[in-house]
Amino acid sequence: MKSAGGRPVTSEKTMRIGEVTERTSLSFRTLRHYDEVGLVAPSARTEGGFRLYTEKDVQRLLIIRRMKPLGYTLDEMRELLDVVDALTAHPADVALRARLDDIRDSADLRRKKLAEQLDMADEFMQQLSRV
């Protein structure tokens, strides 16, 4: 077994794509697309070329899945993951913390807009039930 970059895999437990689709509720097609565009690549592949994911990969995919309803683009998702990775390496970096705060503020605004849309949908459903 080799890592996606051709390096040997550590002893970390890996999962095949089917298990990852069950855990994340993302489709095979979506996972393959994220790999192709470089958003989340599997940590390893089998000799036969099957994708193998680690728990860290799954956690990254869950972050992305949670961003989707808020309308984030692939580039915005990638930027967030880059900031998170950089903060893991440099937790005291003030500029990175500020960027994460900006992303958090943007997420809050997006969430509020989504909540407003849900309220409107609820009102619409109530109107339909009165007809």
N, CA, C and O atoms as CSV, one atom per row, in Angstrom:
chain,resi,resn,atom,element,x,y,z
A,1,MET,N,N,0.841,-1.161,0.000
A,1,MET,CA,C,0.000,0.000,0.000
A,1,MET,C,C,0.891,1.230,0.000
A,1,MET,O,O,1.912,1.284,0.686
A,2,LYS,N,N,0.474,2.226,-0.795
A,2,LYS,CA,C,1.258,3.455,-0.895
A,2,LYS,C,C,0.354,4.645,-0.665
A,2,LYS,O,O,-0.852,4.584,-0.901
A,3,SER,N,N,0.958,5.740,-0.195
A,3,SER,CA,C,0.191,6.969,-0.016
A,3,SER,C,C,-0.168,7.506,-1.390
A,3,SER,O,O,0.365,7.066,-2.408
A,4,ALA,N,N,-1.073,8.454,-1.397
A,4,ALA,CA,C,-1.475,9.053,-2.662
A,4,ALA,C,C,-0.276,9.657,-3.385
A,4,ALA,O,O,-0.272,9.751,-4.612
A,5,GLY,N,N,0.740,10.066,-2.630
A,5,GLY,CA,C,1.943,10.640,-3.229
A,5,GLY,C,C,3.019,9.613,-3.509
A,5,GLY,O,O,4.127,9.979,-3.902
A,6,GLY,N,N,2.722,8.321,-3.315
A,6,GLY,CA,C,3.684,7.264,-3.589
A,6,GLY,C,C,4.530,6.865,-2.395
A,6,GLY,O,O,5.357,5.960,-2.500
A,7,ARG,N,N,4.336,7.533,-1.247
A,7,ARG,CA,C,5.100,7.211,-0.045
A,7,ARG,C,C,4.429,6.059,0.689
A,7,ARG,O,O,3.229,5.844,0.519
A,8,PRO,N,N,5.174,5.315,1.500
A,8,PRO,CA,C,4.554,4.252,2.284
A,8,PRO,C,C,3.560,4.832,3.283
A,8,PRO,O,O,3.744,5.938,3.791
A,9,VAL,N,N,2.507,4.072,3.556
A,9,VAL,CA,C,1.469,4.501,4.480
A,9,VAL,C,C,1.887,4.179,5.903
A,9,VAL,O,O,2.528,3.159,6.156
A,10,THR,N,N,1.520,5.063,6.840
A,10,THR,CA,C,1.772,4.788,8.248
A,10,THR,C,C,0.796,3.718,8.713
A,10,THR,O,O,-0.016,3.228,7.928
A,11,SER,N,N,0.875,3.361,9.972
A,11,SER,CA,C,0.011,2.321,10.504
A,11,SER,C,C,-1.396,2.824,10.800
A,11,SER,O,O,-2.212,2.081,11.345
A,12,GLU,N,N,-1.694,4.067,10.453
A,12,GLU,CA,C,-3.016,4.625,10.697
A,12,GLU,C,C,-4.086,3.822,9.956
A,12,GLU,O,O,-3.903,3.437,8.801
A,13,LYS,N,N,-5.202,3.577,10.640
A,13,LYS,CA,C,-6.302,2.813,10.057
A,13,LYS,C,C,-6.843,3.540,8.829
A,13,LYS,O,O,-7.015,4.759,8.849
A,14,THR,N,N,-7.106,2.803,7.779
A,14,THR,CA,C,-7.656,3.396,6.568
A,14,THR,C,C,-9.006,2.764,6.255
A,14,THR,O,O,-9.324,1.665,6.710
A,15,MET,N,N,-9.789,3.495,5.462
A,15,MET,CA,C,-11.113,3.049,5.048
A,15,MET,C,C,-11.211,3.157,3.541
A,15,MET,O,O,-10.619,4.041,2.923
A,16,ARG,N,N,-11.961,2.251,2.968
A,16,ARG,CA,C,-12.237,2.340,1.534
A,16,ARG,C,C,-13.340,3.350,1.298
A,16,ARG,O,O,-14.032,3.766,2.227
A,17,ILE,N,N,-13.492,3.731,0.063
A,17,ILE,CA,C,-14.413,4.805,-0.303
A,17,ILE,C,C,-15.854,4.489,0.108
A,17,ILE,O,O,-16.588,5.406,0.477
A,18,GLY,N,N,-16.279,3.237,0.059
A,18,GLY,CA,C,-17.643,2.884,0.441
A,18,GLY,C,C,-17.940,3.214,1.891
A,18,GLY,O,O,-19.012,3.731,2.206
A,19,GLU,N,N,-16.998,2.921,2.775
A,19,GLU,CA,C,-17.174,3.237,4.186
A,19,GLU,C,C,-17.211,4.757,4.390
A,19,GLU,O,O,-17.964,5.263,5.222
A,20,VAL,N,N,-16.404,5.460,3.633
A,20,VAL,CA,C,-16.369,6.914,3.751
A,20,VAL,C,C,-17.688,7.525,3.268
A,20,VAL,O,O,-18.179,8.479,3.870
A,21,THR,N,N,-18.258,6.994,2.201
A,21,THR,CA,C,-19.547,7.513,1.732
A,21,THR,C,C,-20.621,7.306,2.795
A,21,THR,O,O,-21.476,8.170,2.988
A,22,GLU,N,N,-20.584,6.181,3.480
A,22,GLU,CA,C,-21.563,5.923,4.546
A,22,GLU,C,C,-21.367,6.890,5.714
A,22,GLU,O,O,-22.345,7.393,6.268
A,23,ARG,N,N,-20.139,7.149,6.084
A,23,ARG,CA,C,-19.853,8.017,7.236
A,23,ARG,C,C,-20.122,9.484,6.953
A,23,ARG,O,O,-20.478,10.233,7.863
A,24,THR,N,N,-19.957,9.908,5.705
A,24,THR,CA,C,-20.058,11.331,5.380
A,24,THR,C,C,-21.350,11.708,4.664
A,24,THR,O,O,-21.673,12.891,4.562
A,25,SER,N,N,-22.086,10.733,4.173
A,25,SER,CA,C,-23.278,10.968,3.347
A,25,SER,C,C,-22.933,11.691,2.048
A,25,SER,O,O,-23.796,12.333,1.449
A,26,LEU,N,N,-21.700,11.594,1.615
A,26,LEU,CA,C,-21.277,12.126,0.323
A,26,LEU,C,C,-21.227,10.960,-0.660
A,26,LEU,O,O,-20.935,9.828,-0.273
A,27,SER,N,N,-21.506,11.231,-1.909
A,27,SER,CA,C,-21.538,10.172,-2.914
A,27,SER,C,C,-20.125,9.784,-3.367
A,27,SER,O,O,-19.162,10.524,-3.161
A,28,PHE,N,N,-20.031,8.616,-3.985
A,28,PHE,CA,C,-18.769,8.177,-4.588
A,28,PHE,C,C,-18.292,9.245,-5.571
A,28,PHE,O,O,-17.118,9.615,-5.594
A,29,ARG,N,N,-19.229,9.725,-6.376
A,29,ARG,CA,C,-18.889,10.708,-7.400
A,29,ARG,C,C,-18.311,11.977,-6.778
A,29,ARG,O,O,-17.325,12.525,-7.272
A,30,THR,N,N,-18.935,12.445,-5.681
A,30,THR,CA,C,-18.451,13.655,-5.007
A,30,THR,C,C,-17.044,13.439,-4.462
A,30,THR,O,O,-16.176,14.296,-4.630
A,31,LEU,N,N,-16.813,12.302,-3.811
A,31,LEU,CA,C,-15.477,12.024,-3.260
A,31,LEU,C,C,-14.434,11.970,-4.368
A,31,LEU,O,O,-13.332,12.497,-4.216
A,32,ARG,N,N,-14.779,11.339,-5.473
A,32,ARG,CA,C,-13.832,11.281,-6.598
A,32,ARG,C,C,-13.561,12.677,-7.147
A,32,ARG,O,O,-12.426,13.013,-7.486
A,33,HIS,N,N,-14.621,13.489,-7.231
A,33,HIS,CA,C,-14.455,14.858,-7.733
A,33,HIS,C,C,-13.544,15.664,-6.810
A,33,HIS,O,O,-12.646,16.362,-7.282
A,34,TYR,N,N,-13.768,15.574,-5.498
A,34,TYR,CA,C,-12.918,16.289,-4.550
A,34,TYR,C,C,-11.459,15.863,-4.687
A,34,TYR,O,O,-10.553,16.684,-4.546
A,35,ASP,N,N,-11.235,14.588,-4.961
A,35,ASP,CA,C,-9.879,14.091,-5.189
A,35,ASP,C,C,-9.316,14.697,-6.474
A,35,ASP,O,O,-8.185,15.182,-6.491
A,36,GLU,N,N,-10.107,14.667,-7.550
A,36,GLU,CA,C,-9.640,15.172,-8.846
A,36,GLU,C,C,-9.296,16.655,-8.812
A,36,GLU,O,O,-8.343,17.087,-9.461
A,37,VAL,N,N,-10.074,17.444,-8.049
A,37,VAL,CA,C,-9.811,18.891,-8.002
A,37,VAL,C,C,-8.831,19.263,-6.888
A,37,VAL,O,O,-8.512,20.438,-6.707
A,38,GLY,N,N,-8.356,18.269,-6.147
A,38,GLY,CA,C,-7.354,18.509,-5.120
A,38,GLY,C,C,-7.893,19.078,-3.827
A,38,GLY,O,O,-7.138,19.652,-3.043
A,39,LEU,N,N,-9.189,18.928,-3.589
A,39,LEU,CA,C,-9.777,19.449,-2.354
A,39,LEU,C,C,-9.460,18.535,-1.179
A,39,LEU,O,O,-8.927,18.981,-0.163
A,40,VAL,N,N,-9.784,17.273,-1.318
A,40,VAL,CA,C,-9.434,16.269,-0.310
A,40,VAL,C,C,-9.015,15.010,-1.052
A,40,VAL,O,O,-9.843,14.307,-1.632
A,41,ALA,N,N,-7.737,14.741,-1.024
A,41,ALA,CA,C,-7.213,13.539,-1.656
A,41,ALA,C,C,-7.145,12.433,-0.612
A,41,ALA,O,O,-6.857,12.699,0.555
A,42,PRO,N,N,-7.406,11.202,-1.017
A,42,PRO,CA,C,-7.243,10.100,-0.065
A,42,PRO,C,C,-5.779,10.022,0.376
A,42,PRO,O,O,-4.870,10.363,-0.380
A,43,SER,N,N,-5.575,9.573,1.594
A,43,SER,CA,C,-4.207,9.494,2.122
A,43,SER,C,C,-3.389,8.408,1.458
A,43,SER,O,O,-2.159,8.464,1.463
A,44,ALA,N,N,-4.061,7.420,0.887
A,44,ALA,CA,C,-3.337,6.297,0.289
A,44,ALA,C,C,-4.188,5.635,-0.781
A,44,ALA,O,O,-5.364,5.950,-0.959
A,45,ARG,N,N,-3.557,4.713,-1.483
A,45,ARG,CA,C,-4.242,3.866,-2.460
A,45,ARG,C,C,-3.708,2.451,-2.303
A,45,ARG,O,O,-2.562,2.233,-1.910
A,46,THR,N,N,-4.575,1.498,-2.624
A,46,THR,CA,C,-4.121,0.114,-2.614
A,46,THR,C,C,-3.261,-0.106,-3.848
A,46,THR,O,O,-3.194,0.746,-4.734
A,47,GLU,N,N,-2.609,-1.253,-3.897
A,47,GLU,CA,C,-1.818,-1.590,-5.095
A,47,GLU,C,C,-2.698,-1.569,-6.341
A,47,GLU,O,O,-2.234,-1.265,-7.440
A,48,GLY,N,N,-3.991,-1.901,-6.150
A,48,GLY,CA,C,-4.932,-1.904,-7.270
A,48,GLY,C,C,-5.497,-0.530,-7.603
A,48,GLY,O,O,-6.294,-0.398,-8.533
A,49,GLY,N,N,-5.094,0.497,-6.855
A,49,GLY,CA,C,-5.518,1.855,-7.146
A,49,GLY,C,C,-6.758,2.321,-6.402
A,49,GLY,O,O,-7.236,3.429,-6.643
A,50,PHE,N,N,-7.290,1.497,-5.498
A,50,PHE,CA,C,-8.468,1.912,-4.746
A,50,PHE,C,C,-8.094,2.974,-3.709
A,50,PHE,O,O,-7.060,2.885,-3.048
A,51,ARG,N,N,-8.959,3.975,-3.587
A,51,ARG,CA,C,-8.717,5.067,-2.641
A,51,ARG,C,C,-8.853,4.566,-1.205
A,51,ARG,O,O,-9.752,3.787,-0.886
A,52,LEU,N,N,-7.939,5.029,-0.341
A,52,LEU,CA,C,-7.978,4.712,1.081
A,52,LEU,C,C,-7.937,6.023,1.863
A,52,LEU,O,O,-7.077,6.874,1.631
A,53,TYR,N,N,-8.873,6.168,2.783
A,53,TYR,CA,C,-9.005,7.389,3.564
A,53,TYR,C,C,-8.710,7.123,5.034
A,53,TYR,O,O,-8.975,6.033,5.539
A,54,THR,N,N,-8.163,8.118,5.713
A,54,THR,CA,C,-7.925,8.039,7.152
A,54,THR,C,C,-9.026,8.808,7.883
A,54,THR,O,O,-9.852,9.474,7.259
A,55,GLU,N,N,-9.027,8.709,9.188
A,55,GLU,CA,C,-9.997,9.466,9.985
A,55,GLU,C,C,-9.823,10.969,9.754
A,55,GLU,O,O,-10.809,11.705,9.715
A,56,LYS,N,N,-8.590,11.424,9.601
A,56,LYS,CA,C,-8.336,12.844,9.320
A,56,LYS,C,C,-8.990,13.249,7.995
A,56,LYS,O,O,-9.576,14.327,7.896
A,57,ASP,N,N,-8.892,12.396,6.989
A,57,ASP,CA,C,-9.540,12.670,5.700
A,57,ASP,C,C,-11.050,12.795,5.880
A,57,ASP,O,O,-11.679,13.693,5.321
A,58,VAL,N,N,-11.626,11.885,6.666
A,58,VAL,CA,C,-13.071,11.900,6.902
A,58,VAL,C,C,-13.472,13.193,7.603
A,58,VAL,O,O,-14.490,13.790,7.254
A,59,GLN,N,N,-12.698,13.630,8.575
A,59,GLN,CA,C,-13.016,14.863,9.281
A,59,GLN,C,C,-12.978,16.064,8.331
A,59,GLN,O,O,-13.804,16.968,8.448
A,60,ARG,N,N,-12.036,16.079,7.401
A,60,ARG,CA,C,-11.959,17.149,6.399
A,60,ARG,C,C,-13.193,17.122,5.509
A,60,ARG,O,O,-13.757,18.167,5.182
A,61,LEU,N,N,-13.606,15.923,5.120
A,61,LEU,CA,C,-14.797,15.785,4.285
A,61,LEU,C,C,-16.050,16.249,5.026
A,61,LEU,O,O,-16.946,16.835,4.419
A,62,LEU,N,N,-16.115,15.993,6.319
A,62,LEU,CA,C,-17.270,16.438,7.101
A,62,LEU,C,C,-17.306,17.966,7.207
A,62,LEU,O,O,-18.384,18.561,7.203
A,63,ILE,N,N,-16.147,18.594,7.301
A,63,ILE,CA,C,-16.102,20.061,7.286
A,63,ILE,C,C,-16.683,20.568,5.970
A,63,ILE,O,O,-17.501,21.488,5.958
A,64,ILE,N,N,-16.262,19.975,4.882
A,64,ILE,CA,C,-16.746,20.384,3.557
A,64,ILE,C,C,-18.249,20.165,3.449
A,64,ILE,O,O,-18.978,21.025,2.955
A,65,ARG,N,N,-18.704,19.005,3.916
A,65,ARG,CA,C,-20.136,18.704,3.839
A,65,ARG,C,C,-20.943,19.757,4.599
A,65,ARG,O,O,-22.040,20.125,4.179
A,66,ARG,N,N,-20.411,20.228,5.694
A,66,ARG,CA,C,-21.107,21.240,6.484
A,66,ARG,C,C,-21.053,22.618,5.830
A,66,ARG,O,O,-21.883,23.476,6.134
A,67,MET,N,N,-20.110,22.838,4.956
A,67,MET,CA,C,-20.007,24.111,4.250
A,67,MET,C,C,-20.958,24.176,3.048
A,67,MET,O,O,-21.388,25.258,2.648
A,68,LYS,N,N,-21.277,23.027,2.487
A,68,LYS,CA,C,-22.084,22.990,1.261
A,68,LYS,C,C,-23.420,23.713,1.395
A,68,LYS,O,O,-23.756,24.505,0.515
A,69,PRO,N,N,-24.203,23.479,2.460
A,69,PRO,CA,C,-25.500,24.172,2.547
A,69,PRO,C,C,-25.370,25.685,2.662
A,69,PRO,O,O,-26.329,26.410,2.401
A,70,LEU,N,N,-24.204,26.162,3.046
A,70,LEU,CA,C,-23.985,27.594,3.184
A,70,LEU,C,C,-23.504,28.229,1.883
A,70,LEU,O,O,-23.230,29.429,1.836
A,71,GLY,N,N,-23.403,27.428,0.835
A,71,GLY,CA,C,-23.095,27.960,-0.489
A,71,GLY,C,C,-21.635,28.244,-0.764
A,71,GLY,O,O,-21.322,29.034,-1.654
A,72,TYR,N,N,-20.740,27.627,-0.029
A,72,TYR,CA,C,-19.312,27.840,-0.270
A,72,TYR,C,C,-18.893,27.202,-1.594
A,72,TYR,O,O,-19.348,26.113,-1.945
A,73,THR,N,N,-18.029,27.889,-2.312
A,73,THR,CA,C,-17.471,27.341,-3.546
A,73,THR,C,C,-16.319,26.398,-3.199
A,73,THR,O,O,-15.845,26.383,-2.063
A,74,LEU,N,N,-15.875,25.622,-4.169
A,74,LEU,CA,C,-14.730,24.739,-3.949
A,74,LEU,C,C,-13.495,25.542,-3.555
A,74,LEU,O,O,-12.725,25.117,-2.694
A,75,ASP,N,N,-13.304,26.694,-4.179
A,75,ASP,CA,C,-12.145,27.526,-3.839
A,75,ASP,C,C,-12.229,28.036,-2.408
A,75,ASP,O,O,-11.223,28.077,-1.700
A,76,GLU,N,N,-13.429,28.424,-1.979
A,76,GLU,CA,C,-13.600,28.889,-0.601
A,76,GLU,C,C,-13.378,27.748,0.391
A,76,GLU,O,O,-12.804,27.950,1.461
A,77,MET,N,N,-13.835,26.559,0.030
A,77,MET,CA,C,-13.607,25.387,0.877
A,77,MET,C,C,-12.115,25.108,0.994
A,77,MET,O,O,-11.600,24.840,2.080
A,78,ARG,N,N,-11.439,25.177,-0.131
A,78,ARG,CA,C,-9.989,24.936,-0.145
A,78,ARG,C,C,-9.262,25.961,0.718
A,78,ARG,O,O,-8.339,25.620,1.457
A,79,GLU,N,N,-9.689,27.230,0.617
A,79,GLU,CA,C,-9.060,28.278,1.416
A,79,GLU,C,C,-9.225,27.984,2.909
A,79,GLU,O,O,-8.267,28.103,3.672
A,80,LEU,N,N,-10.425,27.604,3.323
A,80,LEU,CA,C,-10.640,27.287,4.737
A,80,LEU,C,C,-9.740,26.140,5.175
A,80,LEU,O,O,-9.106,26.217,6.227
A,81,LEU,N,N,-9.680,25.085,4.384
A,81,LEU,CA,C,-8.838,23.939,4.737
A,81,LEU,C,C,-7.370,24.351,4.816
A,81,LEU,O,O,-6.637,23.887,5.689
A,82,ASP,N,N,-6.947,25.219,3.909
A,82,ASP,CA,C,-5.563,25.713,3.943
A,82,ASP,C,C,-5.295,26.493,5.222
A,82,ASP,O,O,-4.239,26.342,5.836
A,83,VAL,N,N,-6.249,27.326,5.624
A,83,VAL,CA,C,-6.089,28.108,6.858
A,83,VAL,C,C,-6.023,27.170,8.063
A,83,VAL,O,O,-5.171,27.335,8.936
A,84,VAL,N,N,-6.926,26.184,8.108
A,84,VAL,CA,C,-6.928,25.222,9.217
A,84,VAL,C,C,-5.598,24.470,9.275
A,84,VAL,O,O,-5.021,24.304,10.350
A,85,ASP,N,N,-5.116,24.015,8.117
A,85,ASP,CA,C,-3.825,23.306,8.078
A,85,ASP,C,C,-2.692,24.201,8.561
A,85,ASP,O,O,-1.840,23.776,9.341
A,86,ALA,N,N,-2.693,25.438,8.093
A,86,ALA,CA,C,-1.627,26.364,8.479
A,86,ALA,C,C,-1.691,26.667,9.978
A,86,ALA,O,O,-0.653,26.782,10.629
A,87,LEU,N,N,-2.893,26.795,10.525
A,87,LEU,CA,C,-3.022,27.044,11.966
A,87,LEU,C,C,-2.587,25.841,12.786
A,87,LEU,O,O,-2.089,25.999,13.900
A,88,THR,N,N,-2.766,24.660,12.258
A,88,THR,CA,C,-2.294,23.457,12.946
A,88,THR,C,C,-0.769,23.506,13.070
A,88,THR,O,O,-0.204,23.136,14.100
A,89,ALA,N,N,-0.125,23.963,12.014
A,89,ALA,CA,C,1.335,24.063,12.024
A,89,ALA,C,C,1.831,25.288,12.791
A,89,ALA,O,O,2.900,25.255,13.401
A,90,HIS,N,N,1.044,26.370,12.756
A,90,HIS,CA,C,1.456,27.635,13.374
A,90,HIS,C,C,0.288,28.226,14.164
A,90,HIS,O,O,-0.302,29.218,13.736
A,91,PRO,N,N,-0.052,27.637,15.305
A,91,PRO,CA,C,-1.248,28.056,16.046
A,91,PRO,C,C,-1.232,29.500,16.545
A,91,PRO,O,O,-2.293,30.061,16.817
A,92,ALA,N,N,-0.078,30.103,16.670
A,92,ALA,CA,C,-0.001,31.475,17.189
A,92,ALA,C,C,0.007,32.536,16.092
A,92,ALA,O,O,0.121,33.725,16.389
A,93,ASP,N,N,-0.110,32.128,14.839
A,93,ASP,CA,C,-0.041,33.072,13.723
A,93,ASP,C,C,-1.252,34.013,13.752
A,93,ASP,O,O,-2.386,33.585,13.537
A,94,VAL,N,N,-1.000,35.278,14.015
A,94,VAL,CA,C,-2.063,36.274,14.173
A,94,VAL,C,C,-2.827,36.485,12.861
A,94,VAL,O,O,-4.053,36.590,12.867
A,95,ALA,N,N,-2.113,36.546,11.755
A,95,ALA,CA,C,-2.771,36.767,10.463
A,95,ALA,C,C,-3.701,35.598,10.120
A,95,ALA,O,O,-4.800,35.803,9.606
A,96,LEU,N,N,-3.255,34.383,10.407
A,96,LEU,CA,C,-4.102,33.215,10.139
A,96,LEU,C,C,-5.333,33.223,11.046
A,96,LEU,O,O,-6.435,32.899,10.604
A,97,ARG,N,N,-5.145,33.590,12.302
A,97,ARG,CA,C,-6.278,33.681,13.238
A,97,ARG,C,C,-7.293,34.721,12.741
A,97,ARG,O,O,-8.503,34.503,12.810
A,98,ALA,N,N,-6.780,35.852,12.240
A,98,ALA,CA,C,-7.659,36.892,11.718
A,98,ALA,C,C,-8.428,36.384,10.506
A,98,ALA,O,O,-9.618,36.663,10.356
A,99,ARG,N,N,-7.746,35.636,9.641
A,99,ARG,CA,C,-8.419,35.084,8.458
A,99,ARG,C,C,-9.494,34.083,8.877
A,99,ARG,O,O,-10.578,34.061,8.295
A,100,LEU,N,N,-9.206,33.262,9.875
A,100,LEU,CA,C,-10.197,32.310,10.372
A,100,LEU,C,C,-11.395,33.061,10.969
A,100,LEU,O,O,-12.539,32.646,10.784
A,101,ASP,N,N,-11.141,34.140,11.668
A,101,ASP,CA,C,-12.233,34.958,12.205
A,101,ASP,C,C,-13.103,35.516,11.079
A,101,ASP,O,O,-14.328,35.540,11.197
A,102,ASP,N,N,-12.476,35.964,9.986
A,102,ASP,CA,C,-13.232,36.462,8.831
A,102,ASP,C,C,-14.107,35.357,8.245
A,102,ASP,O,O,-15.269,35.583,7.910
A,103,ILE,N,N,-13.537,34.170,8.127
A,103,ILE,CA,C,-14.288,33.033,7.588
A,103,ILE,C,C,-15.455,32.696,8.517
A,103,ILE,O,O,-16.560,32.412,8.056
A,104,ARG,N,N,-15.204,32.728,9.819
A,104,ARG,CA,C,-16.257,32.447,10.805
A,104,ARG,C,C,-17.377,33.489,10.691
A,104,ARG,O,O,-18.556,33.134,10.724
A,105,ASP,N,N,-17.016,34.767,10.557
A,105,ASP,CA,C,-18.019,35.826,10.418
A,105,ASP,C,C,-18.848,35.619,9.146
A,105,ASP,O,O,-20.068,35.782,9.159
A,106,SER,N,N,-18.184,35.263,8.070
A,106,SER,CA,C,-18.879,34.996,6.811
A,106,SER,C,C,-19.833,33.812,6.966
A,106,SER,O,O,-20.959,33.846,6.471
A,107,ALA,N,N,-19.380,32.774,7.650
A,107,ALA,CA,C,-20.234,31.595,7.873
A,107,ALA,C,C,-21.462,31.983,8.690
A,107,ALA,O,O,-22.562,31.497,8.427
A,108,ASP,N,N,-21.280,32.846,9.669
A,108,ASP,CA,C,-22.401,33.288,10.492
A,108,ASP,C,C,-23.424,34.042,9.644
A,108,ASP,O,O,-24.626,33.818,9.783
A,109,LEU,N,N,-22.964,34.919,8.779
A,109,LEU,CA,C,-23.879,35.652,7.890
A,109,LEU,C,C,-24.610,34.702,6.952
A,109,LEU,O,O,-25.814,34.838,6.735
A,110,ARG,N,N,-23.887,33.748,6.402
A,110,ARG,CA,C,-24.508,32.770,5.507
A,110,ARG,C,C,-25.554,31.941,6.248
A,110,ARG,O,O,-26.615,31.637,5.702
A,111,ARG,N,N,-25.250,31.580,7.486
A,111,ARG,CA,C,-26.186,30.795,8.279
A,111,ARG,C,C,-27.454,31.590,8.560
A,111,ARG,O,O,-28.559,31.053,8.484
A,112,LYS,N,N,-27.292,32.873,8.886
A,112,LYS,CA,C,-28.456,33.722,9.143
A,112,LYS,C,C,-29.328,33.845,7.898
A,112,LYS,O,O,-30.556,33.818,7.986
A,113,LYS,N,N,-28.688,33.979,6.743
A,113,LYS,CA,C,-29.446,34.068,5.490
A,113,LYS,C,C,-30.199,32.758,5.245
A,113,LYS,O,O,-31.358,32.773,4.831
A,114,LEU,N,N,-29.550,31.651,5.495
A,114,LEU,CA,C,-30.188,30.350,5.316
A,114,LEU,C,C,-31.371,30.197,6.277
A,114,LEU,O,O,-32.409,29.659,5.893
A,115,ALA,N,N,-31.226,30.662,7.512
A,115,ALA,CA,C,-32.315,30.598,8.499
A,115,ALA,C,C,-33.496,31.457,8.033
A,115,ALA,O,O,-34.651,31.063,8.193
A,116,GLU,N,N,-33.208,32.621,7.461
A,116,GLU,CA,C,-34.270,33.470,6.918
A,116,GLU,C,C,-34.995,32.768,5.779
A,116,GLU,O,O,-36.220,32.837,5.684
A,117,GLN,N,N,-34.254,32.103,4.928
A,117,GLN,CA,C,-34.871,31.376,3.824
A,117,GLN,C,C,-35.742,30.235,4.343
A,117,GLN,O,O,-36.813,29.970,3.797
A,118,LEU,N,N,-35.291,29.572,5.380
A,118,LEU,CA,C,-36.069,28.497,5.982
A,118,LEU,C,C,-37.358,29.050,6.590
A,118,LEU,O,O,-38.418,28.436,6.465
A,119,ASP,N,N,-37.268,30.202,7.245
A,119,ASP,CA,C,-38.472,30.840,7.785
A,119,ASP,C,C,-39.468,31.151,6.667
A,119,ASP,O,O,-40.670,30.933,6.819
A,120,MET,N,N,-38.959,31.661,5.543
A,120,MET,CA,C,-39.842,31.947,4.409
A,120,MET,C,C,-40.476,30.672,3.867
A,120,MET,O,O,-41.652,30.665,3.503
A,121,ALA,N,N,-39.707,29.606,3.814
A,121,ALA,CA,C,-40.248,28.329,3.345
A,121,ALA,C,C,-41.333,27.822,4.290
A,121,ALA,O,O,-42.346,27.283,3.843
A,122,ASP,N,N,-41.124,27.995,5.592
A,122,ASP,CA,C,-42.144,27.607,6.570
A,122,ASP,C,C,-43.424,28.419,6.373
A,122,ASP,O,O,-44.522,27.866,6.417
A,123,GLU,N,N,-43.287,29.725,6.157
A,123,GLU,CA,C,-44.448,30.577,5.904
A,123,GLU,C,C,-45.185,30.128,4.652
A,123,GLU,O,O,-46.416,30.095,4.629
A,124,PHE,N,N,-44.445,29.788,3.626
A,124,PHE,CA,C,-45.039,29.311,2.378
A,124,PHE,C,C,-45.824,28.021,2.622
A,124,PHE,O,O,-46.934,27.857,2.117
A,125,MET,N,N,-45.244,27.119,3.394
A,125,MET,CA,C,-45.932,25.859,3.684
A,125,MET,C,C,-47.220,26.114,4.468
A,125,MET,O,O,-48.224,25.438,4.245
A,126,GLN,N,N,-47.196,27.076,5.373
A,126,GLN,CA,C,-48.398,27.424,6.131
A,126,GLN,C,C,-49.461,28.005,5.206
A,126,GLN,O,O,-50.644,27.695,5.349
A,127,GLN,N,N,-49.051,28.838,4.267
A,127,GLN,CA,C,-50.003,29.398,3.320
A,127,GLN,C,C,-50.641,28.309,2.477
A,127,GLN,O,O,-51.842,28.344,2.211
A,128,LEU,N,N,-49.842,27.350,2.060
A,128,LEU,CA,C,-50.382,26.248,1.254
A,128,LEU,C,C,-51.384,25.419,2.028
A,128,LEU,O,O,-52.360,24.925,1.463
A,129,SER,N,N,-51.146,25.264,3.324
A,129,SER,CA,C,-52.051,24.431,4.124
A,129,SER,C,C,-53.397,25.132,4.354
A,129,SER,O,O,-54.377,24.484,4.722
A,130,ARG,N,N,-53.447,26.445,4.141
A,130,ARG,CA,C,-54.695,27.199,4.308
A,130,ARG,C,C,-55.537,27.230,3.031
A,130,ARG,O,O,-56.698,27.638,3.055
A,131,VAL,N,N,-54.959,26.806,1.946
A,131,VAL,CA,C,-55.676,26.876,0.658
A,131,VAL,C,C,-56.646,25.729,0.545
A,131,VAL,O,O,-57.344,25.609,-0.461
